[in-house]
Amino acid sequence: MIELIDIQKKFGDKPVIQGVTATMNTGQCNLIIGASGSGKTVLMKCMVGLFEPDSGEILYSGQNFTTMTLEEKTEIRKEIGMLFQGSALFDSQTVEQNVMFPLDMFTKDKYAQKMKRVNEVLARVNLVDANKKFPSELSGGMKKRVALARAIVLNPKYLFCDEPNSGLDPLTSLVIDKLIQEITREYDITTVINTHDMNSVMEIGDNILYMHKGFKEWTGSNKEIIFSDNKLLNDFIFASEFLKDAKEMRMLDENNKRNKTNP
């Protein structure tokens, strides 16, 4: 679990994060959503230590990350996996070399042990025969799966995903979403996802934080978001007439299910 308590962040005189308090639950996909400039990326960067919040607390399983020494923060970072927006693979290295990189950096395991772990995570993301390929030989979806394998190779407690579906077609995006969700639940990881993808919100949004102009505007699940009467949230999520109609149909469907369950 990660807890955010009254996080404040300014750049110069401009407030970017304004008193955000939220909880990222273990074993769930915790989504941070909002328009460009809402502060969601800055908030994620504060959570992983790339930015220092001006005030407030970030608790990793009850430990205050904001007051830790550099050595203590380094230990927490070893428990964090990161899936970057552009995958951030090393072009000159093979798939297995890319995935092995965190093991080379943070463990003293022998090569055979590292190779065994690399093959395990590649199998988990359905890339059994891709070891010797280079990033230039991979599709966009395959690159994301390699990046995800690298993010989980150290068995992290926390997984951060920055726009994991960026640049992918809708079908591949769904595959990546489901894979992240499965891994989150299977390994009981606290997963935090920064996304613009509304399909992700509806499919895997166990716990959603909607930000607007640096403030926490709404929190809830993908089931609750359908019934929200928050105008700012609805204008963001259901921007087109098509999506507004889809929301009404979803609400009717959910109400029918509830009526059948509770006659």
DRENMIVEX-851223 format. One record per atom (N, C-alpha, C, O): x, y, z. Coordinates in steps of 0.1 Angstrom, whole numbers, plus 2048, in hexadecimal, padded with zeros to 3 digits. Layout:
BEGIN
XYZ/...
END
This chain:
BEGIN
8087F4800/800800800/80980D800/81380D807/8048167F8/80B8247F9/80182E7FD/7F682E7F7/804836807/7FB84080B/80184E809/80D85180C/7F9857803/7FC865800/7F586D80A/7E886C80B/7FC876811/7F587E81C/7F988D819/80489181B/7EF894814/7F08A3812/7FC8A780A/8048AF80F/7FE8A17FF/80A8A47F6/8088B17EF/7FE8B47E9/8128BA7F1/8138C77EB/81F8C87E2/82A8C47E7/81E8CD7D6/82A8CF7CE/8288DC7C5/81E8DD7BE/8328E57C6/8328F17BD/83E8F17B4/8498EB7B8/83D8F77A9/8498FA7A1/84990A7A0/841910798/8529107A7/85291E7A8/8469237B0/84491E7BB/83E92C7AA/8329307B1/8259287AD/81A92B7B1/82791E7A4/81C91779E/81990A7A6/8229017A6/80E9097AD/80B8FD7B4/8078F27AA/7FE8F47A1/80C8E67AB/80A8DB7A2/8028D07A9/7F98CA7A3/8068CD7B5/7FE8C37BD/7F98CA7C9/8018D17D0/7EC8CA7CC/7E68D27D6/7DF8C97E0/7D38C77E0/7E68C57EA/7E18BE7F6/7DA8B17F2/7CF8AE7F7/7E18A87EB/7DB89B7E7/7DE8917F1/7E988E7F6/7D388B7F6/7D38807FF/7CC8747F8/7C18757F4/7D38687F8/7CD85D7F1/7D48507F5/7DF8517FB/7CE8457F2/7D48387F6/7D582F7E9/7CB82E7E2/7E08297E7/7E28207DC/7E28127E2/7EB80E7EA/7D980A7DE/7D67FD7E5/7DF7F27DF/7E17F17D3/7E37E97E8/7EB7DD7E4/7E17D37DD/7D67D17E1/7E77CD7D2/7DF7C37CB/7D57C97C1/7CC7C27BC/7D67D67BF/7CC7DD7B7/7D47E67AC/7DF7EA7AF/7CD7E87A1/7D27F2798/7CC80079C/7C080379A/7D58087A1/7D28167A5/7D582079A/7E1822797/7CB826794/7CC82E788/7CC83D78D/7C3841795/7D5845787/7D5853789/7D185977B/7D8857771/7C686077B/7C186676E/7BF87576F/7BE87A77A/7BE87B764/7BC88A764/7C188F757/7C9889750/7BD89C753/7C18A2747/7D08A6748/7D68A6753/7D68A973D/7E38AE73D/7E48BB746/7DC8C4745/7EF8BB74E/7F08C6757/7E98C5764/7E98CE76D/7E28B9766/7DB8B7773/7E48B377F/7DF8B478A/7F08B077C/7FA8AD787/7FC89E789/80489A792/7F6895781/7F7887783/805882781/80A879789/80C887777/81A882775/823887780/82C880784/822893784/82A89978F/82789179C/83188E7A3/81B88D79E/8188857AA/81F8787AA/8248737B4/81F87179E/82586479D/83486679F/83B85E7A6/83A87179A/84987379B/84C8767AA/8578727AE/84387C7B1/84587E7C0/8458717C7/84D86E7D0/83C8687C2/83B85B7C9/8478527C7/84B84B7D0/84E8537BC/85A84B7BA/8678527BD/87284D7BC/86585F7C2/8718667C6/87986E7BC/8848737BF/8738707B0/8798787A6/8778877A9/88088F7A6/86C88A7B0/86A8987B6/8688967C5/86288C7C9/86C8A17CC/8698A17DA/85D8AA7DC/85D8B57D8/8538A57E3/8478AD7E6/84B8B97F0/8548B77F8/8458C47EE/8478CF7F7/8438CC806/8498D180F/8388C5807/8338C1814/82A8B5812/8268B1807/8278AE81D/81F8A281D/82789681F/833896820/82188A81F/82787D821/824873817/818873812/82D86B813/82B85F80A/830853812/83C852815/82684A815/82983F81E/829832815/81F82F80F/83482B815/83581E80F/83481381A/83D812822/82880D81B/825803825/828809833/82E80283C/824815835/82581C842/832823844/83482A84E/83C82183B/84982883C/849835835/845836829/84D84083B/84C84D835/85885082C/863852830/85584E81F/85F850814/86585E814/870860810/85D868817/861876816/86C87A820/87388381E/86D87282B/877876836/88286C837/88B86D83F/88386282D/88D85882D/89B85E829/89B868822/8A585782E/8B285A829/8B485581B/8AC84D816/8BF859814/8C1855806/8C2845806/8BD83F7FD/8C9840810/8CB831811/8BE82A812/8BB82080C/8B583081B/8A882A81D/89F82B811/89882180D/8A083680A/8988377FD/89D82D7F3/8958287EB/8AA82B7F2/8AF8217E9/8AA8147EB/8A780C7E2/8A88107F8/8A28037FB/8948027F6/8907F77F1/88C80D7F8/87E80D7F3/87E80C7E4/8768047DE/8878137DD/8878137CF/88A8057C9/8868027BE/8917FD7D1/8947EF7CC/8877E77CC/8877DD7C5/87D7EC7D3/8707E57D3/8667EA7C9/85B7E67C9/86B7F47C1/8627FA7B7/8667F67A9/8727F67A5/85C7F27A1/85E7EF793/8587FB78B/84E801790/85D7FE780/85980A778/857806769/860801763/84B808764/848806756/847814750/83D81B752/850818748/851825742/848827736/84581D72F/844833733/83B836728/84083171B/83882A713/84C833718/85282F70B/85982170C/86181E703/85781A717/85D80D71A/86C80E71E/870807727/873818718/88181B71D/88A80F71C/89280D726/889807712/8927FC710/89F80170A/8A080B703/8AA7F970D/8B77FD707/8B87F66F9/8B87EA6F8/8B97FF6EF/8B97FA6E1/8C47F16DE/8C27E86D5/8CF7F26E4/8DB7EA6E1/8DC7DD6E9/8E57D56E7/8D27DB6F1/8D17CE6F9/8C67C56F4/8BB7CA6F0/8C77B86F6/8BD7AF6F3/8B27B06FE/8B37B6708/8A77A96FB/89C7A8704/8A17A3712/89E7A971C/8A8798712/8AC79271F/8B679B726/8B679B732/8BF7A271E/8C87AC725/8C07B772B/8C47BC736/8B67BC724/8AE7C772A/8A77C3737/8A77CA740/8A17B7737/89A7B2742/8A47AF74E/8A07B1759/8B07AA74A/8BA7A7755/8C07B375B/8C67B2766/8BF7BF755/8C67CB759/8C37CE768/8CD7D076F/8B77CE76E/8B57D077C/8BC7C6785/8C17C9790/8BC7B9780/8C37AF788/8D27B2788/8D97AF793/8D87B677D/8E67BA77D/8E97C6786/8F37C678D/8DF7CF787/8E17DB78F/8E07D979E/8E77DE7A6/8D67D07A2/8D27D07B0/8D47C27B7/8D17C17C3/8D97B87AF/8DB7AB7B6/8E97A77B3/8F07AC7AB/8ED79D7BB/8FA7967B9/8F87887B5/90177F7B7/8ED7857AF/8EA7787AB/8F377379F/8F877C798/8F576679F/8FD761794/8F5762787/8E9763787/8FD76177C/8F676276E/8EB75876D/8E075C768/8ED74C771/8E374276F/8D6745776/8CB743771/8D874A782/8CC74E78A/8C575A784/8B875A783/8CC76477F/8C676F778/8BF76B76B/8B476F768/8C5762764/8BF75D757/8B275675A/8A8757753/8B274E765/8A6747769/89A75076C/88F74E768/89E75B773/893765776/88F76D76A/88376F768/898770761/894776754/88A76E74C/880773747/88D76174B/884758744/87775774A/86D756744/877757758/86A75675F/86176275C/855760759/86676E75C/85E77A75A/85A77C74B/850781748/863778742/860778734/85576E731/84C771729/855763737/84A759736/83D75F73B/83275D735/83E767746/83276C74C/82B777743/81F778744/83377E73B/82D788732/82C782724/82A78A71A/82D775723/82A76E716/83477270B/831774700/84177270F/84C774705/85776A707/86376D709/85375D706/85C752708/8687526FE/87374F702/8657556F2/8707536E7/8767606E3/87C7616D8/87576B6EB/87A7786E7/88777C6ED/88C7876EB/88E7736F4/89A7766FB/8A577E6F3/8AA7886F8/8A77796E7/8B377E6DF/8AF7896D5/8B778E6CE/8A278D6D6/89E7986CD/8A27A56D2/8A47A76DF/8A47AF6CA/8A77BD6CD/89A7C56CD/8907C16C6/8997D06D4/88D7D86D4/8887DC6C7/87C7DD6C4/8917DE6BD/88D7E26B0/8867D76A8/87F7DA69E/8867CB6AD/87F7C06A7/8727BD6AE/86B7B46AA/86E7C56B7/8627C36BF/8577CC6BB/8597D86B7/84A7C86BC/83F7D16BB/83D7D96C7/8447D76D1/8347E36C6/8327EC6D2/82D7E46DE/8327E76E9/8247DB6DC/81F7D36E7/82A7CA6ED/82A7C86F9/8327C46E5/83D7BC6EA/8477C46F2/84C7C06FC/84A7D06ED/8537D96F5/84D7DC703/8547DC70D/8407DE704/83A7E1711/83B7D571A/83D7D6726/8397C9714/83A7BC71C/8487BA721/84A7B572C/8527BD718/8607BC71D/8637C6729/8697C2733/85E7D2727/85F7DC731/8587D873E/85D7DB749/84D7D273D/8467CD749/84D7C174F/84E7C175C/8537B8747/85B7AE74D/8677B3755/86A7AF75F/86D7BD74F/8797C4756/8747CA763/87B7CA76D/8687D0763/8637D776F/8607CE77A/8607D2786/85D7C1777/8597B8782/8647AD785/8627A578D/86F7AF77E/87A7A477F/87F7A478E/884799792/87F7AF795/8847AF7A3/8797AC7AD/87B7AE7B9/86E7A77A9/8627A47B2/85E7B07BA/85F7B07C6/85B7BB7B3/8587C87BA/84B7C77C3/8427BF7BF/84B7CF7CD/83E7D07D5/8357DB7CF/8297DB7D1/83C7E47C7/8357EF7C1/8387F07B3/8447EF7AF/82E7F37AA/8307F479C/82A801797/81E803799/832809790/82D81678B/82D81577C/837811776/822819776/821818767/81D826762/81282B765/82582C75A/823839754/81D837746/82583473D/81183A744/80A839737/80E82B730/81382C725/80B820736/80F813730/809810723/80F80871B/7FE81771F/7F8814712/7FB81E707/7F681E6FC/80482770A/808832701/80E82C6F4/8178246F4/8088306E9/80D82B6DC/80881D6D7/80C8186CD/7FF8176DF/7FA80A6DC/7EC80B6D6/7E48146D9/7E88016CD/7DB8006C8/7D27FB6D3/7D67F56DD/7C47FD6D2/7BB7F96DD/7BB7EB6E1/7BB7E86ED/7BD7E26D8/7BD7D36DB/7CA7D06E3/7C97C96ED/7D57D56DF/7E27D36E6/7E17DA6F4/7E77D46FE/7DB7E56F5/7DA7EC701/7D27E470B/7D67E3717/7C87DD707/7C07D4710/7C97C9715/7C87C5720/7D17C370C/7DA7B8710/7E37BD71B/7E67B5724/7E97C9719/7F37CE723/7EC7D1730/7F17CE73B/7E07D772F/7D87D973B/7D57CC743/7D77CC74F/7D07C273C/7CD7B6743/7DA7AF749/7D97A9754/7E57B0742/7F17AA747/7F67B2754/7FA7AB75D/7F57BF754/7F87C7760/7EF7C376B/7F47C1777/7E27C2768/7D97BE773/7DB7B0778/7DB7AE785/7DE7A7770/7E1799774/7ED79877D/7ED792787/7F879F779/80479F780/8027A678E/8087A1798/7FB7B178E/7F87B879A/7F17AF7A4/7F57AF7B0/7E77A87A0/7E079F7A9/7E77927AD/7E778E7B8/7EE78D7A3/7F67807A5/8017827AF/80377A7B8/80878D7AE/8137907B7/81079A7C3/81979D7CA/80379E7C4/7FF7A77CE/8077B47CF/80C7B77D9/8097BA7C3/8107C67C2/8077D27C3/7FC7D27C0/80D7DD7C9/8067EA7C8/80A7F17BB/8157F67BA/8017F17B2/8037F67A4/7FD8047A3/7F18067A6/80580D79E/80081B79C/80281E78D/80D81D787/7F7822786/7F7824778/7F3832775/7E8837778/7FB83A76E/7F8847769/7F384575A/7FA841752/7E6849758/7E184674A/7D7850745/7D085774D/7D6851738/7CB859731/7C185072B/7B7854726/7C484372C/7BC839724/7AF83572C/7B082F736/7A4839727/79783772E/79382872D/78C824736/798821723/796812724/79C80C730/797803736/7A8811733/7AF80C73F/7A780F74C/7A6807755/7A281B74C/79A81F758/78E81675A/78C811765/78781274F/77B80A750/77F7FB752/7787F4759/78A7F774C/78E7E874D/7957E575A/7917DA760/79E7ED75E/7A77E876A/7A87F2775/7B07F177E/79F7FC775/79F80777F/79A80278C/78E806790/7A17FB794/79D7F67A1/79B8027AB/7928037B2/7A480B7AA/7A58177B2/7AA8237AA/7B58237A5/7A182D7A8/7A483879F/7A58457A6/79C8497AF/7B084D7A4/7B185A7A9/7B086479D/7B9864794/7A686C79D/7A4876792/7A9884798/7A48897A2/7B388A790/7B9896794/7B48A178B/7B389F77F/7B28AD791/7AE8B9789/7B58C578E/7B38C979A/7BE8CB786/7C68D778A/7CD8D5797/7CE8DE7A0/7D38C9799/7DB8C77A5/7D48C17B1/7DA8BD7BB/7C78C17B0/7BF8BD7BC/7BA8AF7B9/7B88AA7AE/7B78A77C4/7B089B7C3/7A189E7C2/79B8A37CB/79C89B7B6/78E89F7B3/7848937B6/7798967BA/7898877B4/78087B7B6/78886F7B8/79386D7B2/7838667C0/7898587C1/77E84E7C1/7738507C6/7818427BC/7778377BB/77C82C7B2/78782D7AD/7738237AF/7778177A7/770819799/769822797/774810790/76E811782/75F80D783/758811779/75B80778D/74C80478E/745811793/73A81478E/74B81879C/7458247A2/746830798/73D839799/75083078F/75183C786/74583E77D/742849779/73F83377A/733834771/72883C777/720843771/72783B785/71C84178C/71F84E792/717854799/72C85378F/730860795/72886C78F/72586C783/725875798/71E881794/72888D794/723899793/73588A795/73F895795/74089A787/74489377E/73C8A7785/73C8AC777/74A8AD770/74B8A9765/7548B1778/7618B2772/7668A476E/76C8A2763/76489A776/76788C772/760887766/76688275D/75388A766/74B88575B/74F88C74E/74F886743/75289974F/7568A0743/76389B73D/76689C731/76C896746/779891742/77788373D/77D880732/77087A744/76F86C740/76686A733/76986372A/75A871734/75086F72A/74F87C721/744882721/75A87F71A/75B88C713/75288C707/74D897704/750881700/7498816F3/73A87C6F6/737876700/73287F6EC/72487B6ED/72386B6ED/71B8656F4/72C8656E6/72C8566E5/72F8506F3/7288476F7/7398566FA/73D851707/732854711/73084C71B/72B860710/720863719/715859717/70F854721/71285570B/70884B708/70C83D70E/704836713/71983A70C/71E82E711/71D82D721/71A823726/71F839727/71E839736/70F83673A/70D82E743/70683C733/6F883A736/6F482C734/6EC82673C/6F982572A/6F6817727/6FC80F732/6F6805737/708812736/70F80A741/70880C74E/706802755/703818751/6FB81A75D/6EE81275D/6EB80C767/6E8811752/6DB809751/6DE7FB753/6D77F4759/6E97F674D/6ED7E874E/6F17E575D/6EC7DA762/6F87EE763/6FB7EB771/6EF7EB77A/6EE7E3783/6E67F4777/6DA7F577F/6D17E977D/6CB7E4787/6D17E4771/6C97D776E/6CF7CB776/6C87C377B/6DD7CB776/6E37C077D/6E07C178C/6DE7B7793/6E07CD792/6DD7CF7A0/6CF7CB7A3/6CC7C57AD/6C57CE79A/6B77CB79C/6B57BC79C/6AD7B77A3/6BD7B5793/6BC7A6793/6C17A079F/6BC7967A4/6CC7A67A4/6D37A17B0/6CA7A37BD/6C979B7C6/6C37AF7BD/6BB7B37C9/6AD7B67C4/6A97C17C3/6A57AB7C2/6987AD7BD/68F7B37C7/6837B57C5/
END
